[in-house]
C-alpha cells in the first residue's frame, strides 16, 4: 500500500505541475493578444460615442493592475483561478463566475455523458465484433463506424434539425424552452432540459462512438491472438470467461488511459455544435470570446477550466488503470 500511496502522490504532483504549466501557456497567450484588457474595453467604449484619451487608458490599466510585472500578474491570476475566481470579463465587465454560472458544468456534463455513452456502446460492441467471427456483423459494424467517422457532427445536427422541423415543426435548438431559459432550477425545468439535451449528447457521441469502436476492435484483435490467451485456452478457460479475463482486461487498459484525450476531442467539437443548435453554454461563449469580442479573460477562464477537468480525469484514470490492470499494479507495487 505504501508504494501505491507513493504512486498516487506522484501522479497528483504531476497533475498539479501540468496544470500550472498549462495555465502559464494560457496566460501568456492572453498577454500576446494585441492590446491589453484596458485598451480593448476603452476601445469598445469609444465605439459607443465616448471620447477616450491616453490618460484614461493608463488609469484603467493601473486600476486593473496591468502595470505590474508579468510574473506577478500570472501568480495572482493562477492563485485566484485555483480558488475559483477569474475576475471580470474584459469586454462585458461582468464577473466571469456569474457569466458562466452553471454553463460550464452543463457543458462538461454534456461532454462527459457523450463520452460515457460512447464507451458503453463501443466496448461491448467492439468485443462482440472481434469474437463473433461473423462477416455480416463485422462488415455492418465497420460500415457504421466508418459512417460515424466520415459524417461531420455539424452535418448530422443539420440533418436531424431539418427532419424534426419538416416532420414535427420543432427545430430542437437550445437547451431550454423559452419559458424555462431564465427560470430557477425546478423539476419542470429539469424535464425540459432533458427533452433538449439529448440531441447534443447524441451528436457529440456519434463520432466518439465510432472512434471508440475502431479503437476497441483494434486492441481486442491484437490481444486475442497472443500466446497468453492461447495458453489460457489450453488450460481449459473458454467462452466469456476467457475473453473477459484475458484479452478484454488487457485491451481496456489503453482505453481507460485515453479518456482524457477523448474528453478533449469531444469538447473541441462542442463549439461548432453549439453554434448549429444555438446552445447558450460554454462552447458558444468560447467562440464569442475568441472570434468576436476578443475577450481573452473569458476565453482564458474557460480554457483553464477545461484543462483542469482533463487533468483531473487523467489523474483518476491513472489511478483506475493501476487498480484494474495487473501489469501496471505489479510495476507499481513490485509484486
Protein Blocks (a to p, Z undefined) as FASTA:
>chain_A
ZZmmmmmmmmmmmmmmmmmmmmmmmmmmmmmpgcifklmmmmmmmmnopacdfklmmmmm
mmnopmpcfklmmmmmmmmmmnopabjafklopafklmnmmmmmmmmmmmmmmmmmmmmm
mmmmmmmmmmnopaklmmmmmmmmmmmmmmcfklmmmmmmmmmmmmnopghgajbdfklm
mmccdfklmmmmmmmmmmmmmmmmmmmmmmmmmmmmmmmmmmmmpmklmmmmmnopacjl
lmmmmmmmmmmmmmmmmmmmmmmmmmmmmmmmmmmnopabfklmmmmmmmmnopaklmmm
mmmmmmmmmmmmmmmmmmmmmmmmmklmmmmnoZZ
